Amino acid sequence: MSGSGPFQDKPALAAESLTLSRGERVLVRDLSFAAGPGEYVEVRGGNGSGKTTLLRALAGFVRPRSGAVRFANVEEPALALHYLGHANGLKPGATVSAHLRYWCALLGGGSAAGDISTIASFGLIKQAELPARVLSQGQARRLALSRLDVAHRPIWLLDEPASGLDADGRAMFAAFVDAHREKGGVVIAAVHEPLGPAPSQTLTVGA
């Protein structure tokens, strides 16, 4: 899982005096932090506090009111990031294996022959040829998360990644995150409750 080797370029990102708003409402004010290789940053806050907005700003989807997002040792940020929102983004009629083939082509993850190993790693081998519409909530979330394994990208921005997972699914994903960190990857996740791995730092927004 999680690619074929360590990230040699030591990727990092930083927020510098970041202020974010939704309409006229300021959600995040003057936030600064940095995350380097192997770090897991946990983002906490209530509903509507700005957790998702922060992740989207780090991904380049939201323009800050002020401040900036900087990357180090990343040639092209758009190709170095995996952004996974709280919605699964699945096509109801497409099978599990079809989703993996699509993401492989979209994200440039290499040969689709790796689909089976990824599907097996996420505990979906028995569901490989089932359409997404018949998957349980936990299985659908596992499938959504499996796209992180399709392309070897160093920075993960995750919005409630463990939502819908049972205890086994949460343990599986915690190990997946730890493996990514051991290779020098960066993980920033918005969570309501601990994801499992010990965070390098915790940010609280909307407080």
Phi and psi restraints in degrees (value plus and minus 20) as a CYANA .aco file:
   2 SER   PHI      40.7    80.7
   2 SER   PSI      27.1    67.1
   3 GLY   PHI      65.8   105.8
   3 GLY   PSI    -195.1  -155.1
   4 SER   PHI    -130.1   -90.1
   4 SER   PSI     -27.0    13.0
   5 GLY   PHI    -193.4  -153.4
   5 GLY   PSI     155.9   195.9
   6 PRO   PHI     -90.7   -50.7
   6 PRO   PSI     139.8   179.8
   7 PHE   PHI    -106.9   -66.9
   7 PHE   PSI      94.6   134.6
   8 GLN   PHI     -99.2   -59.2
   8 GLN   PSI     -42.3    -2.3
   9 ASP   PHI    -110.7   -70.7
   9 ASP   PSI     -17.0    23.0
  10 LYS   PHI      33.3    73.3
  10 LYS   PSI      46.6    86.6
  11 PRO   PHI     -86.5   -46.5
  11 PRO   PSI     129.5   169.5
  12 ALA   PHI    -174.8  -134.8
  12 ALA   PSI     137.2   177.2
  13 LEU   PHI    -162.0  -122.0
  13 LEU   PSI     140.1   180.1
  14 ALA   PHI    -167.0  -127.0
  14 ALA   PSI     123.5   163.5
  15 ALA   PHI    -123.1   -83.1
  15 ALA   PSI     111.8   151.8
  16 GLU   PHI    -139.4   -99.4
  16 GLU   PSI      89.9   129.9
  17 SER   PHI      28.4    68.4
  17 SER   PSI      29.9    69.9
  18 LEU   PHI    -100.9   -60.9
  18 LEU   PSI     105.9   145.9
  19 THR   PHI    -142.2  -102.2
  19 THR   PSI     106.4   146.4
  20 LEU   PHI    -145.7  -105.7
  20 LEU   PSI     126.3   166.3
  21 SER   PHI    -159.3  -119.3
  21 SER   PSI     139.1   179.1
  22 ARG   PHI    -140.9  -100.9
  22 ARG   PSI      87.8   127.8
  23 GLY   PHI      45.7    85.7
  23 GLY   PSI    -146.2  -106.2
  24 GLU   PHI    -113.8   -73.8
  24 GLU   PSI     -25.3    14.7
  25 ARG   PHI    -108.0   -68.0
  25 ARG   PSI     103.4   143.4
  26 VAL   PHI    -101.4   -61.4
  26 VAL   PSI     103.6   143.6
  27 LEU   PHI    -119.5   -79.5
  27 LEU   PSI     -59.6   -19.6
  28 VAL   PHI    -149.6  -109.6
  28 VAL   PSI     108.9   148.9
  29 ARG   PHI    -145.0  -105.0
  29 ARG   PSI     102.4   142.4
  30 ASP   PHI      32.9    72.9
  30 ASP   PSI      29.2    69.2
  31 LEU   PHI    -112.1   -72.1
  31 LEU   PSI     110.0   150.0
  32 SER   PHI    -150.6  -110.6
  32 SER   PSI     114.8   154.8
  33 PHE   PHI    -183.2  -143.2
  33 PHE   PSI     144.5   184.5
  34 ALA   PHI    -156.4  -116.4
  34 ALA   PSI     125.4   165.4
  35 ALA   PHI    -153.9  -113.9
  35 ALA   PSI     104.7   144.7
  36 GLY   PHI    -133.4   -93.4
  36 GLY   PSI    -192.0  -152.0
  37 PRO   PHI     -74.3   -34.3
  37 PRO   PSI     111.8   151.8
  38 GLY   PHI      61.5   101.5
  38 GLY   PSI     -17.0    23.0
  39 GLU   PHI    -112.7   -72.7
  39 GLU   PSI     125.8   165.8
  40 TYR   PHI    -140.0  -100.0
  40 TYR   PSI      97.9   137.9
  41 VAL   PHI    -125.7   -85.7
  41 VAL   PSI     102.4   142.4
  42 GLU   PHI    -117.4   -77.4
  42 GLU   PSI     107.3   147.3
  43 VAL   PHI    -127.6   -87.6
  43 VAL   PSI     101.2   141.2
  44 ARG   PHI    -135.7   -95.7
  44 ARG   PSI     137.6   177.6
  45 GLY   PHI     136.9   176.9
  45 GLY   PSI     138.5   178.5
  46 GLY   PHI     -93.1   -53.1
  46 GLY   PSI     155.4   195.4
  47 ASN   PHI     -79.9   -39.9
  47 ASN   PSI     112.7   152.7
  48 GLY   PHI      59.1    99.1
  48 GLY   PSI     -10.9    29.1
  49 SER   PHI    -100.9   -60.9
  49 SER   PSI     -37.3     2.7
  50 GLY   PHI      96.7   136.7
  50 GLY   PSI     -12.3    27.7
  51 LYS   PHI     -80.9   -40.9
  51 LYS   PSI     -70.2   -30.2
  52 THR   PHI     -85.0   -45.0
  52 THR   PSI     -60.5   -20.5
  53 THR   PHI     -80.7   -40.7
  53 THR   PSI     -59.0   -19.0
  54 LEU   PHI     -83.8   -43.8
  54 LEU   PSI     -67.3   -27.3
  55 LEU   PHI     -80.2   -40.2
  55 LEU   PSI     -61.8   -21.8
  56 ARG   PHI     -87.3   -47.3
  56 ARG   PSI     -53.0   -13.0
  57 ALA   PHI     -88.8   -48.8
  57 ALA   PSI     -60.8   -20.8
  58 LEU   PHI     -83.6   -43.6
  58 LEU   PSI     -52.2   -12.2
  59 ALA   PHI    -100.6   -60.6
  59 ALA   PSI     -30.7     9.3
  60 GLY   PHI      70.9   110.9
  60 GLY   PSI      -9.1    30.9
  61 PHE   PHI    -107.4   -67.4
  61 PHE   PSI     -40.7    -0.7
  62 VAL   PHI    -144.4  -104.4
  62 VAL   PSI     112.3   152.3
  63 ARG   PHI    -105.5   -65.5
  63 ARG   PSI     105.5   145.5
  64 PRO   PHI     -84.1   -44.1
  64 PRO   PSI     129.7   169.7
  65 ARG   PHI     -87.1   -47.1
  65 ARG   PSI     -57.5   -17.5
  66 SER   PHI    -176.4  -136.4
  66 SER   PSI     146.1   186.1
  67 GLY   PHI      67.6   107.6
  67 GLY   PSI    -193.5  -153.5
  68 ALA   PHI    -173.3  -133.3
  68 ALA   PSI     138.6   178.6
  69 VAL   PHI    -131.5   -91.5
  69 VAL   PSI     105.9   145.9
  70 ARG   PHI    -137.2   -97.2
  70 ARG   PSI     126.3   166.3
  71 PHE   PHI    -139.7   -99.7
  71 PHE   PSI     126.2   166.2
  72 ALA   PHI    -143.2  -103.2
  72 ALA   PSI     119.5   159.5
  73 ASN   PHI      37.5    77.5
  73 ASN   PSI      13.7    53.7
  74 VAL   PHI    -148.1  -108.1
  74 VAL   PSI      95.6   135.6
  75 GLU   PHI     -91.6   -51.6
  75 GLU   PSI     -63.7   -23.7
  76 GLU   PHI    -158.3  -118.3
  76 GLU   PSI      81.3   121.3
  77 PRO   PHI     -72.0   -32.0
  77 PRO   PSI     -60.3   -20.3
  78 ALA   PHI     -81.1   -41.1
  78 ALA   PSI     -46.7    -6.7
  79 LEU   PHI    -117.5   -77.5
  79 LEU   PSI     -20.4    19.6
  80 ALA   PHI    -125.9   -85.9
  80 ALA   PSI     -25.1    14.9
  81 LEU   PHI    -130.3   -90.3
  81 LEU   PSI     122.9   162.9
  82 HIS   PHI    -132.3   -92.3
  82 HIS   PSI      98.8   138.8
  83 TYR   PHI    -128.4   -88.4
  83 TYR   PSI     103.6   143.6
  84 LEU   PHI    -144.2  -104.2
  84 LEU   PSI      92.5   132.5
  85 GLY   PHI     -99.0   -59.0
  85 GLY   PSI     158.7   198.7
  86 HIS   PHI     -94.2   -54.2
  86 HIS   PSI     -40.1    -0.1
  87 ALA   PHI    -105.0   -65.0
  87 ALA   PSI     125.3   165.3
  88 ASN   PHI     -94.3   -54.3
  88 ASN   PSI     -49.6    -9.6
  89 GLY   PHI      45.3    85.3
  89 GLY   PSI      21.6    61.6
  90 LEU   PHI    -122.3   -82.3
  90 LEU   PSI     131.3   171.3
  91 LYS   PHI    -111.3   -71.3
  91 LYS   PSI      98.1   138.1
  92 PRO   PHI     -74.5   -34.5
  92 PRO   PSI     -57.0   -17.0
  93 GLY   PHI    -107.5   -67.5
  93 GLY   PSI     -27.8    12.2
  94 ALA   PHI    -108.5   -68.5
  94 ALA   PSI     121.6   161.6
  95 THR   PHI     -94.9   -54.9
  95 THR   PSI     147.9   187.9
  96 VAL   PHI     -77.7   -37.7
  96 VAL   PSI     -68.8   -28.8
  97 SER   PHI     -86.4   -46.4
  97 SER   PSI     -53.5   -13.5
  98 ALA   PHI     -85.3   -45.3
  98 ALA   PSI     -57.3   -17.3
  99 HIS   PHI     -81.0   -41.0
  99 HIS   PSI     -64.3   -24.3
 100 LEU   PHI     -83.8   -43.8
 100 LEU   PSI     -60.9   -20.9
 101 ARG   PHI     -84.6   -44.6
 101 ARG   PSI     -59.5   -19.5
 102 TYR   PHI     -84.7   -44.7
 102 TYR   PSI     -67.6   -27.6
 103 TRP   PHI     -84.3   -44.3
 103 TRP   PSI     -55.6   -15.6
 104 CYS   PHI     -80.6   -40.6
 104 CYS   PSI     -65.8   -25.8
 105 ALA   PHI     -88.3   -48.3
 105 ALA   PSI     -59.9   -19.9
 106 LEU   PHI     -89.5   -49.5
 106 LEU   PSI     -62.6   -22.6
 107 LEU   PHI    -115.9   -75.9
 107 LEU   PSI     -23.9    16.1
 108 GLY   PHI      49.9    89.9
 108 GLY   PSI      22.3    62.3
 109 GLY   PHI    -105.6   -65.6
 109 GLY   PSI     -14.3    25.7
 110 GLY   PHI      77.4   117.4
 110 GLY   PSI    -170.4  -130.4
 111 SER   PHI     -91.9   -51.9
 111 SER   PSI     116.1   156.1
 112 ALA   PHI     -88.3   -48.3
 112 ALA   PSI     -28.1    11.9
 113 ALA   PHI     -83.3   -43.3
 113 ALA   PSI     -39.1     0.9
 114 GLY   PHI     -98.1   -58.1
 114 GLY   PSI     -24.1    15.9
 115 ASP   PHI     -74.0   -34.0
 115 ASP   PSI     -67.1   -27.1
 116 ILE   PHI     -82.3   -42.3
 116 ILE   PSI     -62.0   -22.0
 117 SER   PHI     -85.4   -45.4
 117 SER   PSI     -58.8   -18.8
 118 THR   PHI     -86.7   -46.7
 118 THR   PSI     -66.0   -26.0
 119 ILE   PHI     -79.2   -39.2
 119 ILE   PSI     -62.7   -22.7
 120 ALA   PHI     -85.7   -45.7
 120 ALA   PSI     -61.6   -21.6
 121 SER   PHI     -80.6   -40.6
 121 SER   PSI     -52.3   -12.3
 122 PHE   PHI    -115.8   -75.8
 122 PHE   PSI      -6.4    33.6
 123 GLY   PHI      49.0    89.0
 123 GLY   PSI      12.5    52.5
 124 LEU   PHI    -141.0  -101.0
 124 LEU   PSI      -1.3    38.7
 125 ILE   PHI     -82.1   -42.1
 125 ILE   PSI     -56.4   -16.4
 126 LYS   PHI     -92.9   -52.9
 126 LYS   PSI     -38.9     1.1
 127 GLN   PHI    -121.8   -81.8
 127 GLN   PSI     -11.8    28.2
 128 ALA   PHI     -74.3   -34.3
 128 ALA   PSI     -57.4   -17.4
 129 GLU   PHI    -127.4   -87.4
 129 GLU   PSI      -2.4    37.6
 130 LEU   PHI    -112.2   -72.2
 130 LEU   PSI     126.1   166.1
 131 PRO   PHI     -92.0   -52.0
 131 PRO   PSI     131.3   171.3
 132 ALA   PHI     -79.3   -39.3
 132 ALA   PSI     -47.7    -7.7
 133 ARG   PHI     -85.0   -45.0
 133 ARG   PSI     -41.3    -1.3
 134 VAL   PHI    -116.9   -76.9
 134 VAL   PSI     -21.9    18.1
 135 LEU   PHI     -93.0   -53.0
 135 LEU   PSI     128.3   168.3
 136 SER   PHI     -89.6   -49.6
 136 SER   PSI     149.9   189.9
 137 GLN   PHI     -78.9   -38.9
 137 GLN   PSI     -63.9   -23.9
 138 GLY   PHI     -87.1   -47.1
 138 GLY   PSI     -60.1   -20.1
 139 GLN   PHI     -85.0   -45.0
 139 GLN   PSI     -59.5   -19.5
 140 ALA   PHI     -83.6   -43.6
 140 ALA   PSI     -58.4   -18.4
 141 ARG   PHI     -89.3   -49.3
 141 ARG   PSI     -59.4   -19.4
 142 ARG   PHI     -78.6   -38.6
 142 ARG   PSI     -62.9   -22.9
 143 LEU   PHI     -82.6   -42.6
 143 LEU   PSI     -64.8   -24.8
 144 ALA   PHI     -79.5   -39.5
 144 ALA   PSI     -62.9   -22.9
 145 LEU   PHI     -87.5   -47.5
 145 LEU   PSI     -46.9    -6.9
 146 SER   PHI     -84.0   -44.0
 146 SER   PSI     -38.6     1.4
 147 ARG   PHI     -85.0   -45.0
 147 ARG   PSI     -41.7    -1.7
 148 LEU   PHI     -84.4   -44.4
 148 LEU   PSI     -43.6    -3.6
 149 ASP   PHI    -110.7   -70.7
 149 ASP   PSI     -28.0    12.0
 150 VAL   PHI     -96.8   -56.8
 150 VAL   PSI     -62.4   -22.4
 151 ALA   PHI    -143.7  -103.7
 151 ALA   PSI     120.3   160.3
 152 HIS   PHI    -104.3   -64.3
 152 HIS   PSI      66.9   106.9
 153 ARG   PHI    -136.4   -96.4
 153 ARG   PSI     116.6   156.6
 154 PRO   PHI     -98.8   -58.8
 154 PRO   PSI     -45.5    -5.5
 155 ILE   PHI    -134.8   -94.8
 155 ILE   PSI     101.9   141.9
 156 TRP   PHI    -129.3   -89.3
 156 TRP   PSI     109.2   149.2
 157 LEU   PHI    -136.8   -96.8
 157 LEU   PSI      91.1   131.1
 158 LEU   PHI    -143.4  -103.4
 158 LEU   PSI     110.3   150.3
 159 ASP   PHI    -127.7   -87.7
 159 ASP   PSI      87.5   127.5
 160 GLU   PHI      28.9    68.9
 160 GLU   PSI      37.2    77.2
 161 PRO   PHI     -84.1   -44.1
 161 PRO   PSI     -48.3    -8.3
 162 ALA   PHI    -111.1   -71.1
 162 ALA   PSI     -15.3    24.7
 163 SER   PHI     -79.5   -39.5
 163 SER   PSI     106.8   146.8
 164 GLY   PHI      69.5   109.5
 164 GLY   PSI     -28.8    11.2
 165 LEU   PHI    -103.2   -63.2
 165 LEU   PSI     123.6   163.6
 166 ASP   PHI    -102.8   -62.8
 166 ASP   PSI    -195.8  -155.8
 167 ALA   PHI     -80.7   -40.7
 167 ALA   PSI     -60.8   -20.8
 168 ASP   PHI     -85.8   -45.8
 168 ASP   PSI     -60.4   -20.4
 169 GLY   PHI     -85.1   -45.1
 169 GLY   PSI     -59.4   -19.4
 170 ARG   PHI     -86.1   -46.1
 170 ARG   PSI     -60.7   -20.7
 171 ALA   PHI     -85.3   -45.3
 171 ALA   PSI     -60.7   -20.7
 172 MET   PHI     -80.4   -40.4
 172 MET   PSI     -65.8   -25.8
 173 PHE   PHI     -91.6   -51.6
 173 PHE   PSI     -55.3   -15.3
 174 ALA   PHI     -79.6   -39.6
 174 ALA   PSI     -61.7   -21.7
 175 ALA   PHI     -86.0   -46.0
 175 ALA   PSI     -56.5   -16.5
 176 PHE   PHI     -83.1   -43.1
 176 PHE   PSI     -63.3   -23.3
 177 VAL   PHI     -84.0   -44.0
 177 VAL   PSI     -64.9   -24.9
 178 ASP   PHI     -81.6   -41.6
 178 ASP   PSI     -59.1   -19.1
 179 ALA   PHI     -83.9   -43.9
 179 ALA   PSI     -59.0   -19.0
 180 HIS   PHI     -84.8   -44.8
 180 HIS   PSI     -61.9   -21.9
 181 ARG   PHI     -85.5   -45.5
 181 ARG   PSI     -59.1   -19.1
 182 GLU   PHI     -82.1   -42.1
 182 GLU   PSI     -45.3    -5.3
 183 LYS   PHI    -107.6   -67.6
 183 LYS   PSI     -17.5    22.5
 184 GLY   PHI      75.6   115.6
 184 GLY   PSI     -10.4    29.6
 185 GLY   PHI     -95.8   -55.8
 185 GLY   PSI     142.5   182.5
 186 VAL   PHI    -134.5   -94.5
 186 VAL   PSI     115.5   155.5
 187 VAL   PHI    -147.3  -107.3
 187 VAL   PSI     106.6   146.6
 188 ILE   PHI    -145.0  -105.0
 188 ILE   PSI      99.1   139.1
 189 ALA   PHI    -152.0  -112.0
 189 ALA   PSI     112.7   152.7
 190 ALA   PHI    -106.4   -66.4
 190 ALA   PSI     106.0   146.0
 191 VAL   PHI    -158.8  -118.8
 191 VAL   PSI     134.0   174.0
 192 HIS   PHI    -114.7   -74.7
 192 HIS   PSI     -48.9    -8.9
 193 GLU   PHI    -159.5  -119.5
 193 GLU   PSI     141.4   181.4
 194 PRO   PHI     -73.2   -33.2
 194 PRO   PSI     118.2   158.2
 195 LEU   PHI     -98.3   -58.3
 195 LEU   PSI     -46.5    -6.5
 196 GLY   PHI     113.8   153.8
 196 GLY   PSI     -84.9   -44.9
 197 PRO   PHI     -82.9   -42.9
 197 PRO   PSI     125.8   165.8
 198 ALA   PHI     -90.2   -50.2
 198 ALA   PSI     104.3   144.3
 199 PRO   PHI     -91.5   -51.5
 199 PRO   PSI     127.6   167.6
 200 SER   PHI     -91.4   -51.4
 200 SER   PSI     -52.9   -12.9
 201 GLN   PHI    -178.0  -138.0
 201 GLN   PSI     135.5   175.5
 202 THR   PHI    -143.2  -103.2
 202 THR   PSI     108.4   148.4
 203 LEU   PHI    -126.8   -86.8
 203 LEU   PSI     115.1   155.1
 204 THR   PHI    -133.7   -93.7
 204 THR   PSI     102.6   142.6
 205 VAL   PHI    -132.1   -92.1
 205 VAL   PSI     132.7   172.7
 206 GLY   PHI      56.5    96.5
 206 GLY   PSI     -10.0    30.0
